[in-house]
Amino acid sequence: MKTKIISINPCFYTEIGHNFYYLKSVEKACNILNWDFHALVPQKNILKDLPSNWYKVINSPTIRVWFEFIEKKPYKRPRKLIRAKQRFLYYLSVYRALKKLLRKDKHNPSILLYEAFGVEDLSLIAQLIPFLPCKNLQIWLIFRYPASFMNEDAKKYKYWLSKIESSSAQLKLITDTDLLQQDLYQYFESKLEVFPIPLPKDLGKEKTNENTKEITCWWPGVVRPGKGLDIIQEFSASENSSNRLIKLIAAKSANLVQQKRGPHLKILDDKLSKDDYNLHLAKSDFILLPYTDACYEKTSSNIFVEALLAGKIPLVYSNTWMAYELEKFSLSELILDWKGSSLCNSIVKIYENQKIREKILYMQKSYHQLHNVENFSKSMKKLIERN
């Protein structure tokens, strides 16, 4: 019997960000296992030439972060009646797509995978299960945030998970850090499997012709306060003689201004292609990750893992999953206090420390062995076999 996995992705609209490349990695893992892979994505997904097994069928409203980019007009929250209609059309479109896919080989094992979801998505699946034509159905949910992040919806999550557990489908919960596993186990009182992050092995190996004596420090990703915007702005505004050794790279919307005795600035577009992202990763010496948002105490960071796979030095904030990971490899020197006036001194000191480079190399090798598509496929195989 051939296993079929159907990934439901109501928030996947563009190539930018995490979703597209995560899905491609899941598909590669399925290929290793000889499983069939299908992806359901929004009708308004703007990517062209998607694989034939990726279907633009979900009738879902564009999420706010992408609304103006896709709809070409300012975002305005729709009225309650319109939202109810949108929710009905979303439910109906997912049901029709699942019914069509599950009807084929309906006696074979099938997995519905949610990699990014909310409580409304859980509600949808719980209510659809009795009407889906499959006897060997599993629901896999990948959690990326702690229970505290669910706020007022926490009880709803518990309720709909219990509904799925009492249905004919097998419910299996997944996360990607052991800190999240502990947190969510205490809250849901259900076992969670920790999966590796399925990233490629060639990150940071792009060829560059840039030859510079400056220490290149990049603050990548979406600009927002929880990722340390105020810290980066304070660093760019600092005045210190050592700043002349630093090149600080950040996105345009960070609104950094070149100072006479500040680090040299390089400003990038807010939305980078994957090729441009990989190129800047290859050029960087340091990846700046001063994440202050509470969710990062236990939540993974793809950028952090990518930096280490590329052999770059990540600098992080205390009391985060990233700090927890660095401490495992005796790299607490990379957990900074982020004072703008002296930050450049810390960076120069770390840059010149050969022992830190040796420990980064060891951590890079360890991460290469763990966070890859092959290990992800092994976790998938192990999970489907667990009762």
C-alpha positions as CSV (number, residue, x, y, z in Angstrom):
1,M,0.0,0.0,0.0
2,K,1.3,3.5,-0.9
3,T,0.9,6.3,1.6
4,K,-0.5,9.6,0.5
5,I,0.2,12.9,2.2
6,I,-1.9,16.0,1.6
7,S,-0.6,19.2,2.9
8,I,-3.2,22.0,3.5
9,N,-1.7,25.5,3.2
10,P,-4.2,28.3,3.5
11,C,-1.5,30.9,4.2
12,F,0.9,30.1,1.3
13,Y,0.7,32.9,-1.3
14,T,4.2,33.7,-2.5
15,E,7.8,32.3,-2.7
16,I,8.9,34.8,0.0
17,G,9.2,33.4,3.5
18,H,9.1,29.9,4.9
19,N,6.1,28.1,3.5
20,F,7.2,27.4,-0.1
21,Y,10.6,25.9,0.7
22,Y,9.3,23.9,3.7
23,L,6.7,22.3,1.4
24,K,9.3,21.5,-1.2
25,S,11.4,19.8,1.5
26,V,8.3,17.8,2.7
27,E,7.8,16.7,-0.9
28,K,11.4,15.6,-1.2
29,A,11.0,13.6,2.0
30,C,7.9,11.9,0.5
31,N,9.9,11.0,-2.6
32,I,12.6,9.3,-0.5
33,L,9.8,7.2,1.1
34,N,8.0,6.6,-2.2
35,W,4.9,8.3,-0.8
36,D,2.5,10.4,-2.9
37,F,2.6,14.1,-2.1
38,H,-0.2,16.6,-2.8
39,A,-0.4,20.3,-1.7
40,L,-3.5,22.4,-1.5
41,V,-2.8,26.1,-1.7
42,P,-4.9,29.3,-2.1
43,Q,-6.5,30.1,-5.4
44,K,-4.8,33.5,-5.1
45,N,-1.3,32.0,-4.8
46,I,0.8,34.2,-7.2
47,L,3.5,31.6,-8.0
48,K,3.5,30.4,-11.6
49,D,4.5,27.0,-12.8
50,L,3.7,25.1,-9.6
51,P,4.1,21.3,-9.8
52,S,1.1,19.5,-11.2
53,N,0.5,17.9,-7.7
54,W,0.2,21.4,-6.1
55,Y,-3.4,22.6,-6.5
56,K,-4.6,26.2,-6.4
57,V,-8.0,25.2,-4.9
58,I,-8.4,26.8,-1.5
59,N,-10.8,29.7,-1.5
60,S,-9.3,31.5,1.5
61,P,-9.2,35.3,2.2
62,T,-5.7,36.8,1.8
63,I,-4.0,37.1,5.2
64,R,-3.2,40.6,6.2
65,V,0.6,40.4,5.9
66,W,0.2,39.7,2.2
67,F,-3.0,41.6,1.4
68,E,-1.7,44.8,-0.1
69,F,1.0,43.0,-2.0
70,I,-1.5,40.6,-3.6
71,E,-4.7,42.5,-3.7
72,K,-3.1,45.8,-4.8
73,K,-5.2,47.8,-2.4
74,P,-5.1,48.9,1.3
75,Y,-6.2,46.3,3.8
76,K,-9.6,46.8,5.4
77,R,-11.0,44.3,7.8
78,P,-14.2,42.9,6.3
79,R,-17.5,43.0,8.2
80,K,-18.7,40.0,10.3
81,L,-21.1,38.7,7.7
82,I,-18.5,38.8,4.9
83,R,-16.0,37.0,7.2
84,A,-18.7,34.3,7.8
85,K,-19.2,33.9,4.0
86,Q,-15.4,33.7,3.5
87,R,-15.1,31.0,6.1
88,F,-17.9,29.0,4.5
89,L,-16.3,29.2,1.1
90,Y,-12.9,28.2,2.6
91,Y,-14.5,25.1,4.3
92,L,-16.3,24.1,1.1
93,S,-13.2,24.4,-1.1
94,V,-11.1,22.3,1.2
95,Y,-13.8,19.7,1.5
96,R,-14.2,19.4,-2.2
97,A,-10.4,19.1,-2.8
98,L,-9.9,16.5,-0.1
99,K,-12.9,14.4,-1.2
100,K,-11.5,14.3,-4.7
101,L,-8.0,13.3,-3.6
102,L,-9.1,10.8,-0.9
103,R,-11.6,9.0,-3.1
104,K,-8.7,7.6,-5.1
105,D,-7.1,4.6,-3.4
106,K,-9.3,5.3,-0.3
107,H,-8.2,2.1,1.4
108,N,-4.5,3.2,1.5
109,P,-3.1,5.2,4.4
110,S,-3.6,8.9,4.0
111,I,-2.2,11.8,6.0
112,L,-3.6,15.4,6.2
113,L,-0.7,17.7,7.2
114,Y,-1.2,21.2,8.5
115,E,2.2,23.0,8.8
116,A,0.7,26.4,9.5
117,F,-2.7,26.6,11.0
118,G,-5.1,28.3,13.4
119,V,-8.0,27.2,15.5
120,E,-10.4,27.7,12.6
121,D,-8.4,25.2,10.6
122,L,-8.7,22.7,13.4
123,S,-12.4,23.3,13.6
124,L,-12.7,22.6,9.8
125,I,-10.8,19.3,9.9
126,A,-12.7,18.1,13.0
127,Q,-16.0,18.7,11.3
128,L,-14.9,17.3,7.9
129,I,-13.5,13.9,9.1
130,P,-16.9,12.1,9.3
131,F,-17.5,13.0,5.6
132,L,-14.1,12.2,4.2
133,P,-13.8,8.9,2.1
134,C,-10.8,7.3,3.8
135,K,-10.6,4.5,6.3
136,N,-6.9,4.9,7.2
137,L,-6.7,8.6,7.9
138,Q,-4.1,10.4,10.0
139,I,-4.1,14.1,10.9
140,W,-0.6,15.5,11.4
141,L,-0.3,19.0,13.0
142,I,3.0,20.8,13.2
143,F,3.1,23.2,16.2
144,R,5.6,26.0,16.1
145,Y,4.5,28.2,19.1
146,P,4.1,27.6,22.8
147,A,0.7,27.3,24.5
148,S,1.0,30.8,25.8
149,F,1.0,32.1,22.2
150,M,-2.5,30.8,21.7
151,N,-3.9,33.3,24.2
152,E,-7.7,33.3,24.4
153,D,-8.0,30.5,21.8
154,A,-6.1,28.0,23.9
155,K,-9.3,26.3,25.2
156,K,-10.6,26.1,21.6
157,Y,-7.5,24.4,20.5
158,K,-7.9,21.8,23.3
159,Y,-11.6,21.3,22.4
160,W,-11.0,20.7,18.7
161,L,-8.0,18.5,19.3
162,S,-10.2,16.3,21.6
163,K,-12.8,16.2,18.8
164,I,-10.3,14.9,16.3
165,E,-8.9,12.4,18.9
166,S,-12.4,10.9,19.4
167,S,-13.0,10.6,15.6
168,S,-12.1,7.8,13.3
169,A,-8.8,9.5,12.3
170,Q,-5.5,9.2,14.2
171,L,-4.2,12.5,15.5
172,K,-0.4,13.0,15.7
173,L,1.2,16.1,17.0
174,I,4.6,17.4,15.8
175,T,7.0,20.2,16.7
176,D,10.6,21.1,16.0
177,T,12.2,21.9,19.3
178,D,12.4,19.9,22.6
179,L,11.5,23.1,24.5
180,L,8.2,23.2,22.6
181,Q,7.7,19.5,23.1
182,Q,7.9,19.9,26.8
183,D,5.7,23.0,26.9
184,L,2.9,21.6,24.7
185,Y,3.0,18.2,26.4
186,Q,2.2,19.9,29.7
187,Y,-0.6,21.8,28.2
188,F,-2.2,19.2,25.8
189,E,-1.2,16.1,27.8
190,S,-0.4,14.5,24.5
191,K,2.8,13.1,23.1
192,L,4.6,15.2,20.5
193,E,7.2,14.1,18.1
194,V,10.2,16.4,17.5
195,F,11.1,16.6,13.8
196,P,14.3,18.0,12.4
197,I,14.1,21.1,10.2
198,P,14.4,19.9,6.6
199,L,16.9,22.3,5.1
200,P,19.3,21.8,2.1
201,K,23.0,21.0,2.8
202,D,24.5,23.6,0.5
203,L,23.5,26.8,2.2
204,G,26.0,29.6,2.2
205,K,28.1,28.1,-0.6
206,E,27.1,30.6,-3.3
207,K,30.2,32.1,-5.1
208,T,30.8,35.7,-4.4
209,N,33.2,38.1,-5.9
210,E,33.0,40.6,-3.1
211,N,36.3,41.1,-1.3
212,T,36.0,43.3,1.8
213,K,37.9,43.9,5.0
214,E,34.8,44.9,6.8
215,I,33.0,42.5,9.1
216,T,29.7,41.9,7.5
217,C,26.7,41.7,9.9
218,W,23.2,41.0,8.4
219,W,19.9,41.4,10.2
220,P,17.7,39.2,7.8
221,G,14.0,38.5,7.6
222,V,10.8,40.4,8.0
223,V,11.3,43.8,9.8
224,R,9.2,43.9,13.0
225,P,9.7,44.9,16.7
226,G,9.7,41.4,18.0
227,K,12.8,40.6,16.0
228,G,14.8,43.4,17.6
229,L,14.1,46.4,15.4
230,D,14.8,48.9,18.2
231,I,18.1,47.2,18.9
232,I,19.3,47.3,15.3
233,Q,18.2,51.0,15.0
234,E,20.2,51.8,18.2
235,F,23.2,49.9,16.8
236,S,23.1,51.8,13.5
237,A,22.9,55.1,15.4
238,S,25.7,54.3,17.7
239,E,29.0,56.2,17.6
240,N,32.2,54.2,18.2
241,S,35.6,54.1,16.5
242,S,35.2,50.3,16.1
243,N,32.1,50.8,13.9
244,R,34.4,51.6,11.0
245,L,35.1,47.9,10.8
246,I,31.5,46.9,10.6
247,K,29.1,46.7,7.6
248,L,25.5,46.4,8.8
249,I,23.0,45.0,6.3
250,A,19.2,45.4,6.9
251,A,16.0,45.8,5.0
252,K,14.7,49.2,3.8
253,S,11.7,49.3,6.1
254,A,14.1,49.2,9.2
255,N,14.6,53.0,8.4
256,L,18.3,53.0,9.3
257,V,20.2,56.2,8.8
258,Q,24.0,56.4,8.2
259,Q,25.9,58.1,11.0
260,K,29.3,59.6,10.8
261,R,30.8,57.2,13.4
262,G,28.3,54.5,12.9
263,P,28.7,51.2,11.1
264,H,28.6,51.3,7.3
265,L,25.1,50.6,6.1
266,K,23.9,48.5,3.2
267,I,20.1,48.6,2.6
268,L,18.3,45.8,0.9
269,D,14.8,45.5,-0.5
270,D,12.2,44.2,2.0
271,K,11.3,41.2,-0.2
272,L,14.3,39.2,-1.3
273,S,14.2,36.4,-3.8
274,K,15.6,33.1,-2.5
275,D,18.7,33.4,-4.6
276,D,19.4,36.9,-3.3
277,Y,18.8,35.7,0.3
278,N,21.3,32.8,-0.2
279,L,23.8,35.2,-1.7
280,H,23.7,37.6,1.2
281,L,23.9,34.7,3.6
282,A,27.1,33.6,1.8
283,K,28.6,37.1,2.1
284,S,27.9,37.5,5.8
285,D,30.2,36.9,8.7
286,F,27.6,37.4,11.4
287,I,23.8,36.9,11.4
288,L,22.1,39.2,13.9
289,L,19.2,37.7,15.7
290,P,18.3,39.9,18.7
291,Y,14.8,38.4,19.0
292,T,12.9,39.8,21.9
293,D,9.4,38.4,21.2
294,A,8.3,36.0,24.0
295,C,7.4,33.2,21.6
296,Y,11.1,32.8,20.7
297,E,11.8,31.5,24.2
298,K,10.8,28.1,22.9
299,T,10.2,28.5,19.1
300,S,12.7,27.6,16.5
301,S,14.2,30.0,14.0
302,N,14.9,28.8,10.4
303,I,17.3,31.7,9.9
304,F,19.4,30.6,13.0
305,V,19.6,27.1,11.6
306,E,20.4,28.3,8.1
307,A,23.2,30.5,9.5
308,L,24.8,27.6,11.3
309,L,24.5,25.3,8.3
310,A,26.2,27.9,6.2
311,G,29.0,28.2,8.8
312,K,28.1,31.8,9.9
313,I,28.2,33.1,13.4
314,P,24.7,33.9,14.9
315,L,24.4,36.5,17.6
316,V,21.3,36.1,19.7
317,Y,19.3,37.4,22.6
318,S,19.2,35.7,26.0
319,N,16.3,33.4,27.1
320,T,15.6,32.2,23.6
321,W,15.6,28.7,22.0
322,M,18.6,30.0,20.0
323,A,20.5,30.8,23.2
324,Y,19.5,27.4,24.6
325,E,21.0,25.7,21.4
326,L,24.2,27.7,21.6
327,E,24.8,26.8,25.2
328,K,24.6,23.1,24.2
329,F,27.8,23.7,22.2
330,S,29.5,26.0,24.8
331,L,28.9,29.1,22.7
332,S,27.4,31.4,25.4
333,E,29.7,34.1,24.1
334,L,27.3,34.6,21.2
335,I,24.4,35.5,23.6
336,L,24.8,39.3,23.8
337,D,23.4,42.1,26.0
338,W,23.0,44.1,22.7
339,K,24.0,47.5,24.1
340,G,24.3,49.7,20.9
341,S,27.3,51.7,22.1
342,S,29.5,48.7,22.7
343,L,28.0,46.1,20.3
344,C,30.7,46.7,17.7
345,N,33.4,45.9,20.3
346,S,31.7,42.6,21.1
347,I,31.5,41.7,17.4
348,V,35.1,42.5,16.7
349,K,36.2,40.5,19.8
350,I,34.2,37.4,18.7
351,Y,35.4,37.8,15.1
352,E,39.0,37.5,16.2
353,N,38.4,34.5,18.5
354,Q,39.6,31.4,16.8
355,K,38.2,29.1,19.5
356,I,34.7,30.4,18.7
357,R,35.2,29.6,15.0
358,E,36.3,26.0,15.9
359,K,33.1,25.6,18.0
360,I,31.0,27.0,15.2
361,L,32.5,24.5,12.8
362,Y,31.6,21.6,15.2
363,M,28.1,22.9,15.6
364,Q,27.8,23.3,11.9
365,K,28.7,19.6,11.4
366,S,26.3,18.5,14.1
367,Y,23.4,20.5,12.5
368,H,24.3,19.1,9.0
369,Q,23.8,15.6,10.5
370,L,20.5,16.5,12.1
371,H,18.6,19.1,10.1
372,N,18.2,17.7,6.6
373,V,15.5,16.2,4.4
374,E,16.7,12.6,4.9
375,N,16.3,12.8,8.7
376,F,12.9,14.4,8.2
377,S,11.8,11.5,6.0
378,K,13.0,9.0,8.7
379,S,10.9,10.9,11.3
380,M,7.9,10.7,9.0
381,K,8.3,7.0,8.6
382,K,8.7,6.5,12.3
383,L,5.6,8.6,13.0
384,I,3.2,6.8,10.6
385,E,4.2,3.5,12.1
386,R,3.5,4.6,15.7
387,N,0.1,3.7,17.1
